[in-house]
Amino acid sequence: MALGRDRQGNIFTSLDWPIIVIYLILMGLGWMSVCGASYEPDMGYNFLDLSTRSGLQIMWIASSILIAIVILFTDENLYDAFAYIFYLAFMVLLLITPFVAHEIKGSFSWIKIGPYSFQPAEFAKFPTALCLAKYISRYDFNIGHWRDLIATWLLVLLPMGLIIMQKETGCALVYLAFFIMLYREGMPGSILLAGISAIAYFVVGVRYADVPLFGIEGCSSGTFMVLWLIIIITLCMARVYTRRQSLPFWRMLGGGFAVSAVAVLVARVIFAFDVNWVMLCRCAALVVFLLYRAIGERTMRYFYIALFAVASVGFHYSCDKLMDDVLELHQQTRIRVLLGMEDDPRGAGYNVIQAKIAIGSGGLQGKGFLNGTQTKLKYVPEQATDFIFCTVGEEEGFAGCAAVLLLFLFFIIRLIVLAERQPDTMGRVYGYSVASIFLFHVFINVGMVLGLTPVIGIPLPFFSYGGSSLWGFTILLFIFLRMDAAHKRLRQQ
C-alpha cells in the first residue's frame, strides 16, 4: 500500500509538464476558434449554453481533462498486458460499425447513443499504436525479416480497410502515419522511396495524361515523364543499393536521353507515332539488364530493383482505373481541382477558395475575436470542424497562424524527444506513433485549408469541434505521458 501511495504521489512530479501546458493552451485556443466559427450575432455571447457548439465543446474539453487524469492514475502495465485485446476489440467494433451506424453525408462511421454520436475510427488509433508497440517490442522481432515486416503492415492495413468500408477515406489515410514510425524502427528506406515514387507517378501521370508530348497526337506527356522517372529512380537505386561502381550509370542515362530525343524528332518530323512505346522498350531493356546482373553476380538486390521497375510501370498504367473505378466522383473532382486540371468554384473547390479568402482577409494581425466576416456570413462550410484553421487566420491573422503552428511544432518535437528517451522499445515505438499521427493530422489539415493537399476531411488536433476527435487525441497522448512518467520515476530511483 505504501508503494501504491508513493507511485501516485510522484506521478505529477514525473509528468512532462511542457507537453501538458501546450495541450491545455491548444485546447483553449481551439475553443476560442470554435466560438468564432459557430458564433451567430442574433444569439448573443452565451458561449456556455449546451445547445451551442461552443458550450458542447467546453463539455468535451472538461471530460477530456477528466479522461486524462484517469489515465494518469492507471497502472502503466495495463497497456502492455492488454495491448492485443484492445486492438482486437476495436477491430471488431470497426467491423460492425457500417452495419449499425447512421449515414452522415455518405459516411457510415458514426454510432449514435442517445442524443450523442461517436466515431470509432478516431479511437482506434491508440489500440493500433499499442498493438504495434507490443509486437515490435518482442525480443525476436526483426523488421528486416519479411515475416515481421508484413505482419506490421497487416496490423496497420487492417483498420484502414475496415474504415474504408465505412466510406471514411480521410480517417483511413491517417493510419499511413504509422509508416513514419516504422521507418524510425528500421524499415528499409527503399520501401519509403517506393511510396514517395508512387505518389510522384500518380500526380505527374494524372496531371499531364491528356497533354500531348510536343504536340504529337496520341502521345501522352504524363506517361512519357513517368516512364523517365521510373528509369532514373531505378538506375539510382541500382547504383546506391548494390554499390557497384561498374554499373554504367551515366552511359545508360545518356543513351536513354539520346534514344528519346531521336524518337521525338522522328515522330515530329517524319511520321507521328506514340513515343511512349520506345520508352516502354527502354524500361524492358533496363529490367532485362538488371536480371542479367542478378544472375551473373548472384545479387538478389538487382532482382528486387527490377521488380520495382516492373511494379512501377504496372502502377502507372493502373492509375486511370484507380481514378475512374475506385475513387468516388467527389474524390476525383477534388484531386483534379487540386492539380489544376479543372475549376469547380461552386463545387469541390468552393471550400478551399472560401478558406483562402478568410485567411487572406485576416492580414497580419487579424480582424479580432468574433469579427471575422467570412465566419459570420457562413461562407466556409465545415468551418468549425475540418476548416477550423481558416477561423484562426481570419480572426488572428498571420501572427496567430504562425503562433499556432509553432506551438504544434514544439509539441511534436517534444514528443519525439520523449520517445527517444524511452528505455524500452514499446515506449519508444508508441511515442513515435503518437508523434507521427499528430504530424500527419496537422500537415494534412492545414495543407488542405491552404489548398496544398487534397480535402480528405480530417480534424485539426484540439481545435476541430467534436468529442470523438478530442477524446481520441487525449487518450492517445496521455497513455504515452503515463508511460513516460513511469520510466522517469524508475530512472530517478
N, C-alpha and C positions, 0 to 999 in steps of 0.2 A: 504493500500500500504506500509505503514511503517513497518507493521508486516511482510509482504512478504519479504521486503528487509532485515529485521532483521533475518528472518529464513534462507534466502540464505547466508547472511553474516556469520552466525555462523556454517554453515554446515561443513566447512573444519576444524574448531576447535573442532567439536564434533565427527569427524570420528575417528575410531580406526586405527591409523597410523601403528602400528606394523603389522597388517594383510595386509595393503596395500603395505608396504615395502616388505614383504615376497612375496606377489602376483607379484610385479614387478621383484623381484630377480628371482623367479621361471620361469617367462616368458622369462627373459633374458637368463638364463641357458638353458631353453628349446629351444630357438632359436639357441644357440651355438650347441646344440645336433642335431638339425635338419640340421644345416650346415655340421656337421661331418658325419651324416648319409647319406646325399644326395650329398656330395662332390665328384666330378669327376675331377681328375688331368688335363684331357685334356681341361676342360672348364675354368681353371684358378680360380681366387678368386673373381669372380664377384657375391658376395652373395646378392646384392640388385637388381639383374636382376629379373623382374617379371616373366620371363619364367622359373625360377628355383624355387624349393620348398622353399629354404631359403628366396628368395625375396618375394614369396607369403606369407610366414609366417610372415614377417615384416608387410605386409599389414593387415594380420589378427590381429596381436598384436596392431597396431595403431588403427584399427577400434574397437577392444575390449576396449581399453582405452577410446575412444570416447563414446562407449555404456555405460561404467561405469560412465562417467561424466554426461551423460543424465539421468541415473537412479538416481544419487545423487541429481539432481535438480528437480526430480519428487516428487510430494506430496506423502508422505508415506501412506496416507489414501486411495490412489488409489488401492493399493494391497489388502487391506481389502475389499473394495467395489466391486472389480471386480474379486475376487478370483474364484468364481464359474464359472463366464463367461470365464475366461482364461482357466480353466480346461475343460469346455465343448467344447470350440473352438479347443483346441489341441486334444481332444479325437476324434472329427470329422476329424481333419487333419490326425491323425494316422490311422483312419478307411479307408480313401480314398487313403492313400499313396501306398498300394500294387497295386492299380489299375492304378495309374498314374506314378509310379516310374519306372526307368530303372533298369534292372538286372545288378548287380555288384557282381561278384563272388558268384552267387547263392542267393544273398540278394535283396529284393525289398523294400529297406528302404531309397533310395536316390532320391530326387526330383530335376530334372535338370531345371535350369532357365538360359537360355543363355549359356555362357561358364562355369558357376559355378553350383555346386550341393550342396544341404544341406540335413541334416538328421534330420527330425522332432523328432525322438526319443531322440536326445541329448537335444533338447529344452523343451521337455515335462516334464522334471524333476522339473523345477521351478513352473509351474502351479499345478502339483501334490502336491508339498510341500505346496504351498499356500492354496490349497483346503483343505488338511488335517489340516493345522493350523487353518483355518477358522472354519472347522467343529468341531474340538476338543475344540476350544475356546468358544463354545456355553455354556451358563450358566447352562443348564440342562444336559450337556454331562457327562456320567459316563462310563468309559471304562470297568468297572466291569459288566455292563449290556450287555447281548448278542446282543441286538439290535444295540447299539453303536459300539460294538467290530466288529460285522460282517460288519457294514456299512463302518468302516475304512478299513477293509480288502478289501472290494469291490473297494474302491477308489484307492487302490494300485494295486489290481489284474487286474482291467480293462485295464490300459495302458500296463501292462505286456502281457496280452492276445493279445492286438492289435499289439504289437511289435513282438510277436512270429509269428503272421500271416505274418509278413514281412520277415520271416526267419532270424531274428536277435536275437538269443537266448542270446548272451552275453549282449546286451543292455537291454534286458528284465530282466535278473537276477540282474542288478544294482538296480532295484526297491525293491529288498528284503532288501536293506539298510534301508528302512523306518521302518522296524520292530525293528531296534535298537532304533529308536526314540519312537516307541510305548511302548517298554519295559520301557523306562525312564518315560513315562507318566502313567505308572501303569498297563500295560498289564500283566496278570498273568505270573509268571515265569514258570509255568507248560507248557505254550504254547511254550516258548523259549526252554524249555527242550525237548519238543516233536520234535521240528525242529532239534535240535542237535542230538537227538536219531535217527531220520530218516536218517540223513547223516551217522551216525555210522553204522546203519543197512545196508545201501546201499553199503558203502565202504567194510565192512567186508564180507557181503553176496556175492557181485560180485567178490571180490578178491580171496576168497577161495571156490567158488562154486564148482569148479572141482577138489578140493583136497580131497581125501578120508580120512575119520576120522580114524587115527591109522591103515591105510591100509585096512579098512573094505570096501569091494566093494559095491558101490551104496549108501554109507552114506557120505553126504557132510559135510566137516568141517565147511564151511561157514554157513550153516543152523544151525548146532549144536551150534556154537558160538553166532549167532544172537539170537537164542531161549534162550540161557542162559543170554544174555544181556537183553532181554525182561523181563525175570523172575527177575533178580537182580534190574533193574530200577523200575519195578512195585512194588516190595517189598519195595524199598527205598521210593517211592512216598507214599505208604500206611503208612509207618512209619512216614514220615515227615508231610504230608498234613493232616492226620487225628489226629496226636498227640496222638495216642492210645498206651500207654505203654504195654497194654495187648496183643498187636499183637505178636504172636510167631515168630518174625523175624528170630532169629538165628536158631531156631528149623526147620523152613521151609527151610531156606537156607542150613543148614547142611543135612537135609533129602533129599533135591534135589540133592546135591552132591553125597550122598550115592547111591541113585537110579541110577543116571547117571553112576557112577563107576561100579555098578553091571551090568547094561545094556551093557556097553562097554566090560566088562570082558566076559559076556556070548556070545556076538557077535564075540569076538576074539577067544575064546577057544572052545565053544560048537557048535554053529551054527551061521552063518552070517545072520544078518538082519539089517534093517535100524533103527539105534538107535534114529533117529530123531522123529520116531513115539512115542517113550517113552517121548521125550521132549515135543512133542505136547500135550500128555496127561497131562504132568506136567503143561503146560500152561493152559489147560482147567480146571484142578483141581483148579488152583490158581484163575481163573476167577469165578468159582462156589463159592469158599470160599469168595471172595470179594462181590459177590452178596448176599450171606448169611449174611455177616456182614452188608451190606447196608440195608437189610430188618430188621434184628434183632435190629440194633442200630438206624435205621431210619436216616442214614447219607448218603446223596447223593454223597459225595466225594468218597466213596467206589465204587459207581456205575460208576462215571466218570473214576476212575482209572482202573476198569475192562474194560470199553470201550476203554481206551488207550491200554490195553494189546491186546484186540481183533484187534484193528486197526493196531497195530504194527505187529502182525502176518500176517494180510492181506497185509500190505505194503511190508513186506519181500518177500512174495510169488508172488507179482506183479512186483518185480524189474526186473525179466527176461523179462517180457513183455515190461516194460519201456525201457530196453536196446535194445531189438530186434525190437519193433514196433513203438516206439515213437521217440527215438533219431535217428538222421541221422547217416549214416555209418561213416562219418568222425568224428562225435562226439563220437561214440562208440570206435573208434580206439584211439582217444585222451585219453579217460578215461582208456582204457586198458594199454596204454603206461605209463600214469601217475602212475597207480597202479602196474606197473612192471609185468603185465601179458603177455606182448609181446614187442618185439623190432621192431621199424619201423624207423631206422635211416635215411632212404631216403624219408620217408613219413611224418606221423603225428609227429614223434619225431625229425624231422630234425631241425625245428626252434629252439626248446629248446636246442638241442645239440650244435648248432652253437652259440646260445646266451650264453651258459655256457662257450664255448671256448673263445668267445670275452671278457666276463667279467673276466675270469681267466687269459687271456693273459695280462690284464691291470696291474696286480700285485698290489703293494701298492700305487704307485703314478701315474700310468697310462702311456700311451705312448705319451701323449700330444695332443693338439688340431689338428685335421685333420691327425693324424699319425696312426690311427687305421687300421691295415692290414685287419682284417675281414670286416671292413666297406668299405674300398677302393675296395676290391675284391667282394663286394656284396654277401657275403656268407649267411647273415641273411636276409630272406625275411621279408618284412614289417618293416624294421629296423627304418624307420622314423616315424612310427605310433605306432602299438601295442608293438613293441620290442625296443622302443627308449631307454629304460633304459640300454640295453647292450652297447649302444654307450657311455653312461656315464661311465660304468665300464671299457670299453677298453681305452678310452682317458683320464679319470681322475682317474682311479684305485679305490682301496678300499676306499681311503680317500675321493674321490669325491662322491662315492656312499653313504658313511656314512654322508657326509655333506648334500646331497640332502634329504636323509631320515630324518635327524634331522630337517631340515627346514620344511618338511611335518609334522613331529611330533609336532613341536611347533605351526605350522599353525592350525592343528586340535585341539590341546589342547586349543589354544587361542579362537577358535570358540566355544568350549564347555563352556569356561569361560564367553564369551559374551552371550551365550544362557542362562546360569544360572542367569545372572544379569538382564534379561529382566523383566520388571514389569508386563507384561501381558502374558497370556497363548499363544496367537498367535505368539508373538515374540519368546518365548521360544521354541515352537514346530517347527517353521520354522528354527530356529537356529540349533536345534538338527538334523533336516532333512538335512540341508546343511553339517554339520559335518559328519553325517553318510554316505552321498553319497561320500564325499571326502575320507573318511576312506576306504570305500569299493573299490573304484577305485584304490587307492594306494596299498592296501593289495593284491588285485587280480592281478593287472598288474605286480607288482614286483614279486609276487609269481609265476606267470606263466612264467616269464622270467627266474626265478631260478629253474623251474621245480617242484615247491611245490604245485601249483594249476593247474587245467585244463586250457588249452588255449582256452579262450572264446572270445577273441578279443575285449577288451575294452581299451580306451586310458588312458595314464598317464596324470593327470591334468596338464595343462600349458606346457607340454613337447611334447606330440604327435603332429605331423603335422596335420593341418586341421583347417578350420574355424568354423565348426559346434560345435566341442567339446570345442574349446576355447571360442567362444561366449556363448555357453550354460553354461559353468562353470562361466564365468564372470557375466552373468545375475543372476545366482543362488546366487553367493556370494554378489554382490553389492546391491541386494534387501535387503538382511539381514543387510548389513552395513548401508543402508539408514534407516531401522527400528531402528537399534541400535543408530544411531546418533540422531534421533528424540526423542527417550526415554532419551538419555543422556542430551539433552537440557532441557527436562522437569524436570529432576532431579536437574539441575543446577539453574533453575528459582526459 
